[in-house]
Amino acid sequence: MITKLDAPLKRELRILGQTYTLTISADGLHLAPKGRRKGQELRWADLVSGDAALATALNASLARAGAPHRLPARAPAGNAAGKAKHAPRAATTRSRRKGGR
C-alpha cells in the first residue's frame, strides 16, 4: 500500500562531511544546510517536465566554464525581467505648479 504525502517529511543527512536537511513535500524537494532556510529546491512538476534536467545541465556547464554564479532551478518569484518594483513618480516642478512660471 502506498501512503499519501500529506505533510512535509524532514530528514537529516550528511554530504561530504556537512549536515543537510532534506524536506520532501507535496510540492517537491528542498535541500538546505542544517540550520539554514535557503537551499536548493526542486519542484515535482519541473522534474517531470524535464526543466530540472535543463537547469542541472546549465549549472554544470557554468561550473566547467568557471562562472561564479548558479542558475536557479526555477524562475524566482517577484518582479519579472528586472522591472522596477514601483512606478517612478511624475516629475513636478515649481513652474508647473504655479501655472507655467
N, CA, C and O atoms as a GROMACS GRO file, in nm:
protein
  404
    1MET      N    1   0.083  -0.117   0.000
    1MET     CA    2   0.000   0.000   0.000
    1MET      C    3   0.089   0.125   0.000
    1MET      O    4   0.191   0.129   0.070
    2ILE      N    5   0.052   0.226  -0.077
    2ILE     CA    6   0.128   0.350  -0.086
    2ILE      C    7   0.065   0.455   0.003
    2ILE      O    8  -0.057   0.471   0.004
    3THR      N    9   0.148   0.526   0.079
    3THR     CA   10   0.100   0.630   0.170
    3THR      C   11   0.106   0.765   0.099
    3THR      O   12   0.207   0.798   0.036
    4LYS      N   13   0.000   0.844   0.109
    4LYS     CA   14  -0.003   0.978   0.050
    4LYS      C   15   0.087   1.072   0.131
    4LYS      O   16   0.100   1.057   0.252
    5LEU      N   17   0.147   1.167   0.061
    5LEU     CA   18   0.234   1.266   0.126
    5LEU      C   19   0.149   1.386   0.162
    5LEU      O   20   0.136   1.480   0.083
    6ASP      N   21   0.090   1.384   0.282
    6ASP     CA   22   0.002   1.491   0.327
    6ASP      C   23   0.077   1.602   0.398
    6ASP      O   24   0.041   1.719   0.386
    7ALA      N   25   0.179   1.568   0.472
    7ALA     CA   26   0.257   1.666   0.548
    7ALA      C   27   0.404   1.654   0.507
    7ALA      O   28   0.449   1.548   0.465
    8PRO      N   29   0.478   1.765   0.520
    8PRO     CA   30   0.621   1.759   0.485
    8PRO      C   31   0.696   1.657   0.570
    8PRO      O   32   0.670   1.641   0.689
    9LEU      N   33   0.789   1.589   0.506
    9LEU     CA   34   0.871   1.488   0.572
    9LEU      C   35   1.015   1.541   0.575
    9LEU      O   36   1.072   1.570   0.469
   10LYS      N   37   1.074   1.554   0.693
   10LYS     CA   38   1.209   1.608   0.706
   10LYS      C   39   1.305   1.499   0.752
   10LYS      O   40   1.275   1.418   0.840
   11ARG      N   41   1.422   1.499   0.687
   11ARG     CA   42   1.528   1.404   0.723
   11ARG      C   43   1.661   1.477   0.721
   11ARG      O   44   1.682   1.570   0.643
   12GLU      N   45   1.751   1.434   0.808
   12GLU     CA   46   1.886   1.490   0.814
   12GLU      C   47   1.981   1.394   0.744
   12GLU      O   48   1.970   1.272   0.760
   13LEU      N   49   2.074   1.449   0.666
   13LEU     CA   50   2.173   1.364   0.601
   13LEU      C   51   2.306   1.437   0.592
   13LEU      O   52   2.312   1.560   0.600
   14ARG      N   53   2.413   1.359   0.576
   14ARG     CA   54   2.548   1.414   0.566
   14ARG      C   55   2.597   1.394   0.424
   14ARG      O   56   2.590   1.285   0.368
   15ILE      N   57   2.647   1.504   0.365
   15ILE     CA   58   2.703   1.501   0.230
   15ILE      C   59   2.840   1.566   0.237
   15ILE      O   60   2.852   1.683   0.273
   16LEU      N   61   2.943   1.491   0.201
   16LEU     CA   62   3.081   1.539   0.202
   16LEU      C   63   3.118   1.605   0.335
   16LEU      O   64   3.185   1.709   0.337
   17GLY      N   65   3.075   1.545   0.444
   17GLY     CA   66   3.112   1.594   0.578
   17GLY      C   67   3.024   1.706   0.631
   17GLY      O   68   3.045   1.750   0.744
   18GLN      N   69   2.928   1.755   0.554
   18GLN     CA   70   2.839   1.861   0.601
   18GLN      C   71   2.700   1.805   0.624
   18GLN      O   72   2.656   1.714   0.554
   19THR      N   73   2.629   1.860   0.723
   19THR     CA   74   2.496   1.815   0.757
   19THR      C   75   2.391   1.900   0.684
   19THR      O   76   2.399   2.023   0.685
   20TYR      N   77   2.295   1.834   0.621
   20TYR     CA   78   2.188   1.899   0.547
   20TYR      C   79   2.053   1.850   0.596
   20TYR      O   80   2.042   1.743   0.656
   21THR      N   81   1.950   1.931   0.570
   21THR     CA   82   1.813   1.891   0.599
   21THR      C   83   1.740   1.876   0.466
   21THR      O   84   1.737   1.969   0.386
   22LEU      N   85   1.682   1.759   0.444
   22LEU     CA   86   1.604   1.731   0.324
   22LEU      C   87   1.458   1.732   0.363
   22LEU      O   88   1.416   1.657   0.452
   23THR      N   89   1.379   1.818   0.297
   23THR     CA   90   1.235   1.824   0.320
   23THR      C   91   1.164   1.778   0.194
   23THR      O   92   1.183   1.834   0.087
   24ILE      N   93   1.083   1.675   0.210
   24ILE     CA   94   1.003   1.623   0.098
   24ILE      C   95   0.858   1.660   0.126
   24ILE      O   96   0.802   1.624   0.229
   25SER      N   97   0.798   1.734   0.031
   25SER     CA   98   0.659   1.776   0.048
   25SER      C   99   0.581   1.743  -0.080
   25SER      O  100   0.637   1.690  -0.176
   26ALA      N  101   0.454   1.775  -0.080
   26ALA     CA  102   0.371   1.752  -0.198
   26ALA      C  103   0.414   1.841  -0.314
   26ALA      O  104   0.384   1.810  -0.429
   27ASP      N  105   0.483   1.952  -0.285
   27ASP     CA  106   0.530   2.044  -0.390
   27ASP      C  107   0.662   1.999  -0.452
   27ASP      O  108   0.683   2.019  -0.572
   28GLY      N  109   0.750   1.938  -0.372
   28GLY     CA  110   0.879   1.894  -0.425
   28GLY      C  111   0.979   1.868  -0.314
   28GLY      O  112   0.943   1.839  -0.200
   29LEU      N  113   1.107   1.880  -0.349
   29LEU     CA  114   1.218   1.858  -0.256
   29LEU      C  115   1.284   1.990  -0.220
   29LEU      O  116   1.288   2.082  -0.301
   30HIS      N  117   1.335   2.000  -0.099
   30HIS     CA  118   1.410   2.118  -0.056
   30HIS      C  119   1.530   2.068   0.025
   30HIS      O  120   1.513   2.001   0.127
   31LEU      N  121   1.650   2.102  -0.020
   31LEU     CA  122   1.772   2.060   0.048
   31LEU      C  123   1.848   2.186   0.091
   31LEU      O  124   1.883   2.269   0.008
   32ALA      N  125   1.873   2.198   0.221
   32ALA     CA  126   1.941   2.316   0.275
   32ALA      C  127   2.039   2.273   0.382
   32ALA      O  128   2.018   2.171   0.448
   33PRO      N  129   2.148   2.350   0.401
   33PRO     CA  130   2.238   2.321   0.512
   33PRO      C  131   2.160   2.328   0.644
   33PRO      O  132   2.072   2.412   0.660
   34LYS      N  133   2.193   2.240   0.735
   34LYS     CA  134   2.121   2.233   0.862
   34LYS      C  135   2.125   2.368   0.933
   34LYS      O  136   2.232   2.429   0.946
   35GLY      N  137   2.010   2.414   0.979
   35GLY     CA  138   2.000   2.541   1.049
   35GLY      C  139   1.979   2.659   0.957
   35GLY      O  140   1.970   2.773   1.004
   36ARG      N  141   1.970   2.636   0.828
   36ARG     CA  142   1.951   2.744   0.731
   36ARG      C  143   1.818   2.724   0.660
   36ARG      O  144   1.766   2.613   0.654
   37ARG      N  145   1.763   2.833   0.606
   37ARG     CA  146   1.639   2.825   0.531
   37ARG      C  147   1.663   2.816   0.382
   37ARG      O  148   1.593   2.745   0.310
   38LYS      N  149   1.764   2.890   0.336
   38LYS     CA  150   1.791   2.894   0.193
   38LYS      C  151   1.868   2.769   0.151
   38LYS      O  152   1.959   2.723   0.219
   39GLY      N  153   1.828   2.716   0.036
   39GLY     CA  154   1.894   2.597  -0.015
   39GLY      C  155   1.847   2.570  -0.156
   39GLY      O  156   1.797   2.660  -0.224
   40GLN      N  157   1.863   2.448  -0.200
   40GLN     CA  158   1.822   2.408  -0.334
   40GLN      C  159   1.680   2.352  -0.329
   40GLN      O  160   1.647   2.273  -0.240
   41GLU      N  161   1.598   2.393  -0.425
   41GLU     CA  162   1.461   2.346  -0.430
   41GLU      C  163   1.433   2.287  -0.567
   41GLU      O  164   1.476   2.341  -0.669
   42LEU      N  165   1.361   2.177  -0.569
   42LEU     CA  166   1.325   2.110  -0.693
   42LEU      C  167   1.178   2.073  -0.686
   42LEU      O  168   1.137   1.993  -0.601
   43ARG      N  169   1.099   2.132  -0.775
   43ARG     CA  170   0.955   2.104  -0.776
   43ARG      C  171   0.930   1.978  -0.857
   43ARG      O  172   1.001   1.949  -0.953
   44TRP      N  173   0.828   1.902  -0.816
   44TRP     CA  174   0.794   1.778  -0.886
   44TRP      C  175   0.756   1.807  -1.031
   44TRP      O  176   0.792   1.731  -1.120
   45ALA      N  177   0.683   1.916  -1.056
   45ALA     CA  178   0.641   1.949  -1.192
   45ALA      C  179   0.762   1.975  -1.283
   45ALA      O  180   0.760   1.937  -1.400
   46ASP      N  181   0.867   2.039  -1.228
   46ASP     CA  182   0.989   2.064  -1.306
   46ASP      C  183   1.061   1.934  -1.336
   46ASP      O  184   1.116   1.915  -1.445
   47LEU      N  185   1.062   1.844  -1.240
   47LEU     CA  186   1.128   1.716  -1.258
   47LEU      C  187   1.059   1.635  -1.367
   47LEU      O  188   1.126   1.575  -1.452
   48VAL      N  189   0.927   1.632  -1.366
   48VAL     CA  190   0.850   1.554  -1.463
   48VAL      C  191   0.859   1.616  -1.604
   48VAL      O  192   0.868   1.543  -1.702
   49SER      N  193   0.857   1.749  -1.612
   49SER     CA  194   0.857   1.816  -1.743
   49SER      C  195   0.996   1.820  -1.807
   49SER      O  196   1.007   1.847  -1.927
   50GLY      N  197   1.102   1.796  -1.730
   50GLY     CA  198   1.236   1.800  -1.785
   50GLY      C  199   1.307   1.932  -1.760
   50GLY      O  200   1.425   1.944  -1.793
   51ASP      N  201   1.239   2.030  -1.702
   51ASP     CA  202   1.302   2.159  -1.673
   51ASP      C  203   1.416   2.144  -1.574
   51ASP      O  204   1.515   2.217  -1.581
   52ALA      N  205   1.404   2.050  -1.481
   52ALA     CA  206   1.509   2.030  -1.381
   52ALA      C  207   1.636   1.980  -1.447
   52ALA      O  208   1.746   2.021  -1.410
   53ALA      N  209   1.623   1.891  -1.547
   53ALA     CA  210   1.741   1.841  -1.616
   53ALA      C  211   1.809   1.952  -1.693
   53ALA      O  212   1.932   1.957  -1.700
   54LEU      N  213   1.732   2.042  -1.751
   54LEU     CA  214   1.788   2.155  -1.824
   54LEU      C  215   1.866   2.248  -1.730
   54LEU      O  216   1.976   2.291  -1.763
   55ALA      N  217   1.809   2.278  -1.615
   55ALA     CA  218   1.876   2.364  -1.518
   55ALA      C  219   2.004   2.300  -1.466
   55ALA      O  220   2.104   2.368  -1.446
   56THR      N  221   2.001   2.169  -1.444
   56THR     CA  222   2.120   2.097  -1.398
   56THR      C  223   2.230   2.102  -1.503
   56THR      O  224   2.347   2.122  -1.470
   57ALA      N  225   2.193   2.082  -1.629
   57ALA     CA  226   2.292   2.086  -1.737
   57ALA      C  227   2.352   2.226  -1.750
   57ALA      O  228   2.472   2.239  -1.774
   58LEU      N  229   2.271   2.330  -1.736
   58LEU     CA  230   2.322   2.466  -1.744
   58LEU      C  231   2.417   2.497  -1.629
   58LEU      O  232   2.522   2.558  -1.648
   59ASN      N  233   2.381   2.454  -1.509
   59ASN     CA  234   2.467   2.477  -1.393
   59ASN      C  235   2.600   2.403  -1.409
   59ASN      O  236   2.705   2.457  -1.374
   60ALA      N  237   2.598   2.280  -1.461
   60ALA     CA  238   2.720   2.204  -1.483
   60ALA      C  239   2.807   2.272  -1.588
   60ALA      O  240   2.929   2.275  -1.574
   61SER      N  241   2.745   2.326  -1.692
   61SER     CA  242   2.818   2.395  -1.796
   61SER      C  243   2.885   2.521  -1.742
   61SER      O  244   3.000   2.550  -1.776
   62LEU      N  245   2.813   2.595  -1.659
   62LEU     CA  246   2.871   2.716  -1.600
   62LEU      C  247   2.984   2.683  -1.503
   62LEU      O  248   3.082   2.756  -1.496
   63ALA      N  249   2.971   2.574  -1.430
   63ALA     CA  250   3.075   2.532  -1.336
   63ALA      C  251   3.204   2.497  -1.411
   63ALA      O  252   3.313   2.529  -1.366
   64ARG      N  253   3.190   2.431  -1.527
   64ARG     CA  254   3.308   2.397  -1.607
   64ARG      C  255   3.373   2.521  -1.664
   64ARG      O  256   3.495   2.526  -1.680
   65ALA      N  257   3.292   2.623  -1.694
   65ALA     CA  258   3.345   2.747  -1.751
   65ALA      C  259   3.405   2.837  -1.643
   65ALA      O  260   3.470   2.937  -1.675
   66GLY      N  261   3.384   2.804  -1.517
   66GLY     CA  262   3.442   2.882  -1.408
   66GLY      C  263   3.354   2.999  -1.367
   66GLY      O  264   3.403   3.090  -1.300
   67ALA      N  265   3.227   3.000  -1.405
   67ALA     CA  266   3.136   3.108  -1.366
   67ALA      C  267   3.104   3.096  -1.217
   67ALA      O  268   3.078   2.986  -1.169
   68PRO      N  269   3.106   3.208  -1.144
   68PRO     CA  270   3.084   3.202  -1.000
   68PRO      C  271   2.939   3.186  -0.958
   68PRO      O  272   2.914   3.147  -0.844
   69HIS      N  273   2.841   3.216  -1.046
   69HIS     CA  274   2.701   3.212  -1.007
   69HIS      C  275   2.632   3.089  -1.063
   69HIS      O  276   2.672   3.035  -1.166
   70ARG      N  277   2.529   3.045  -0.993
   70ARG     CA  278   2.450   2.931  -1.037
   70ARG      C  279   2.311   2.980  -1.077
   70ARG      O  280   2.260   3.076  -1.020
   71LEU      N  281   2.252   2.916  -1.174
   71LEU     CA  282   2.117   2.949  -1.217
   71LEU      C  283   2.018   2.878  -1.127
   71LEU      O  284   2.043   2.766  -1.083
   72PRO      N  285   1.902   2.943  -1.098
   72PRO     CA  286   1.802   2.876  -1.016
   72PRO      C  287   1.734   2.765  -1.094
   72PRO      O  288   1.728   2.768  -1.216
   73ALA      N  289   1.683   2.666  -1.021
   73ALA     CA  290   1.613   2.555  -1.085
   73ALA      C  291   1.479   2.599  -1.142
   73ALA      O  292   1.425   2.534  -1.231
   74ARG      N  293   1.426   2.709  -1.090
   74ARG     CA  294   1.302   2.764  -1.145
   74ARG      C  295   1.310   2.916  -1.136
   74ARG      O  296   1.395   2.970  -1.065
   75ALA      N  297   1.223   2.983  -1.206
   75ALA     CA  298   1.224   3.129  -1.207
   75ALA      C  299   1.190   3.180  -1.068
   75ALA      O  300   1.097   3.130  -1.005
   76PRO      N  301   1.264   3.281  -1.019
   76PRO     CA  302   1.235   3.334  -0.887
   76PRO      C  303   1.103   3.410  -0.884
   76PRO      O  304   1.063   3.470  -0.984
   77ALA      N  305   1.036   3.406  -0.770
   77ALA     CA  306   0.911   3.479  -0.756
   77ALA      C  307   0.943   3.627  -0.740
   77ALA      O  308   1.053   3.663  -0.696
   78GLY      N  309   0.850   3.710  -0.775
   78GLY     CA  310   0.872   3.854  -0.759
   78GLY      C  311   0.865   3.925  -0.892
   78GLY      O  312   0.796   3.882  -0.984
   79ASN      N  313   0.939   4.035  -0.900
   79ASN     CA  314   0.932   4.115  -1.023
   79ASN      C  315   0.998   4.041  -1.138
   79ASN      O  316   1.106   3.984  -1.122
   80ALA      N  317   0.934   4.043  -1.252
   80ALA     CA  318   0.980   3.968  -1.368
   80ALA      C  319   1.069   4.055  -1.456
   80ALA      O  320   1.043   4.174  -1.473
   81ALA      N  321   1.172   3.995  -1.511
   81ALA     CA  322   1.261   4.057  -1.610
   81ALA      C  323   1.322   4.187  -1.561
   81ALA      O  324   1.346   4.278  -1.641
   82GLY      N  325   1.349   4.198  -1.431
   82GLY     CA  326   1.419   4.314  -1.378
   82GLY      C  327   1.338   4.441  -1.377
   82GLY      O  328   1.396   4.550  -1.370
   83LYS      N  329   1.207   4.433  -1.384
   83LYS     CA  330   1.124   4.553  -1.380
   83LYS      C  331   1.133   4.615  -1.243
   83LYS      O  332   1.155   4.547  -1.143
   84ALA      N  333   1.116   4.747  -1.239
   84ALA     CA  334   1.120   4.818  -1.112
   84ALA      C  335   1.003   4.778  -1.026
   84ALA      O  336   0.895   4.749  -1.077
   85LYS      N  337   1.022   4.776  -0.896
   85LYS     CA  338   0.916   4.738  -0.806
   85LYS      C  339   0.807   4.844  -0.801
   85LYS      O  340   0.688   4.811  -0.792
   86HIS      N  341   0.845   4.971  -0.808
   86HIS     CA  342   0.749   5.080  -0.801
   86HIS      C  343   0.760   5.164  -0.927
   86HIS      O  344   0.869   5.182  -0.981
   87ALA      N  345   0.647   5.214  -0.973
   87ALA     CA  346   0.650   5.303  -1.090
   87ALA      C  347   0.711   5.436  -1.048
   87ALA      O  348   0.685   5.483  -0.937
   88PRO      N  349   0.792   5.497  -1.135
   88PRO     CA  350   0.852   5.625  -1.099
   88PRO      C  351   0.745   5.733  -1.085
   88PRO      O  352   0.643   5.730  -1.155
   89ARG      N  353   0.769   5.827  -0.995
   89ARG     CA  354   0.675   5.936  -0.974
   89ARG      C  355   0.682   6.035  -1.090
   89ARG      O  356   0.786   6.052  -1.154
   90ALA      N  357   0.570   6.097  -1.115
   90ALA     CA  358   0.568   6.200  -1.219
   90ALA      C  359   0.646   6.321  -1.169
   90ALA      O  360   0.633   6.362  -1.054
   91ALA      N  361   0.727   6.377  -1.257
   91ALA     CA  362   0.809   6.492  -1.219
   91ALA      C  363   0.722   6.615  -1.208
   91ALA      O  364   0.650   6.651  -1.302
   92THR      N  365   0.727   6.679  -1.094
   92THR     CA  366   0.654   6.805  -1.076
   92THR      C  367   0.755   6.913  -1.047
   92THR      O  368   0.840   6.900  -0.959
   93THR      N  369   0.745   7.017  -1.121
   93THR     CA  370   0.838   7.130  -1.100
   93THR      C  371   0.762   7.248  -1.046
   93THR      O  372   0.639   7.253  -1.055
   94ARG      N  373   0.832   7.340  -0.992
   94ARG     CA  374   0.771   7.457  -0.932
   94ARG      C  375   0.694   7.536  -1.038
   94ARG      O  376   0.585   7.587  -1.010
   95SER      N  377   0.750   7.547  -1.158
   95SER     CA  378   0.682   7.625  -1.262
   95SER      C  379   0.552   7.559  -1.305
   95SER      O  380   0.457   7.629  -1.341
   96ARG      N  381   0.545   7.429  -1.303
   96ARG     CA  382   0.421   7.361  -1.340
   96ARG      C  383   0.313   7.388  -1.235
   96ARG      O  384   0.197   7.410  -1.269
   97ARG      N  385   0.352   7.385  -1.109
   97ARG     CA  386   0.253   7.404  -1.004
   97ARG      C  387   0.199   7.547  -1.000
   97ARG      O  388   0.084   7.569  -0.962
   98LYS      N  389   0.281   7.642  -1.038
   98LYS     CA  390   0.238   7.782  -1.030
   98LYS      C  391   0.181   7.832  -1.161
   98LYS      O  392   0.168   7.953  -1.181
   99GLY      N  393   0.146   7.741  -1.251
   99GLY     CA  394   0.081   7.783  -1.373
   99GLY      C  395   0.175   7.826  -1.483
   99GLY      O  396   0.140   7.917  -1.559
  100GLY      N  397   0.293   7.767  -1.497
  100GLY     CA  398   0.383   7.794  -1.607
  100GLY      C  399   0.489   7.898  -1.579
  100GLY      O  400   0.563   7.934  -1.671
  101ARG      N  401   0.499   7.949  -1.461
  101ARG     CA  402   0.602   8.050  -1.428
  101ARG      C  403   0.735   7.990  -1.408
  101ARG      O  404   0.831   8.061  -1.380
   0.00000   0.00000   0.00000
